[in-house]
Amino acid sequence: MKDSPILKLQEMAGSSSTNIEDLLSKAKMISVKLGLNDITEWLEHELTGYPNDAELPDYRIVNGSKVVGWNPFNGWIPFQLMNVMEQNPDIYEILTRIEFNNAISMIAEYSKSETTLYCDLPEPLTEFLQSVSNCNFRMCWPVNPTLMTRIISHVRAKILDWALLLESKGIYGEGLLFSPEEKKEAQNVTYNNTINNNNGLAVIGDVKNDKGVVGGMVSNVQQQNITGDFSTLERQLRQHGLNDIDIQELKEVIDHTPIPETKEDVEKGFGAWIGKITGKAISKTVDIAVAAAPTLLTNYLCHHYGIPV
């Protein structure tokens, strides 16, 4: 099991030093070998960019953005959209909505910027604003680079959720290979493929058929909360540099906390411990990306208790 691609994927997803393209490529290799076409499509879109007619995930959409125009004498100035909002709310919504369909490599490059980025409005929107304002300014959406970092963090978290789910079903692989049994079990792993869910790939549960169900309404779902082996949870955490004291403190919290039944129970019961480890991520004394730390730790605990995330 030392050469498990699933465990390696978890390690990559939880580390801030992992290149996001390498992470996506590794995930795509696994999804193709397991025959999971739906998640393969999502991974491919992240790697190469989303087609214009594709539905974007929520984490790639920003609503409520302001519009600025470039004045040759005064620089960037805010464009007043109040009249547009009052007269045509639909147009206003479009004008204040940014959709990022770029390949993840470009998103990662944008995230490195130390200054505000400016994204040009589509030509029809620019022409509309120029006509209502009687000016020929360049029209843009100002974009904070942290929005790009947030997209990358969402992608990491979703891949981690998926890898943890596969492990919870006994799917590990060996080297670059998966057994026929693992491939069959992967088809029974049911998760909601509406990647728009900002809480990650939402586990629906096990279904009593050989094909599995992706999305939609599921009537024959089995939900069970079963506490897992602590050694598995300990191994996962040690991969990220947590020490004996961190592990012992968690074990004491587990021993003195009522068994959680929901993700909210986990966040409430283990909030102090998660907060402490997140602080260590900030100081880089553990190998976890700061933005992903709360989600990573919460999901590890949820999978320990058999709670869908």
Order of alpha helices (4+ residues) and beta strands (2+ residues): alpha-alpha-alpha-beta-beta-beta-alpha-alpha-beta-alpha-beta-alpha-beta-alpha-alpha-beta-beta-beta-alpha-alpha-alpha-alpha-alpha
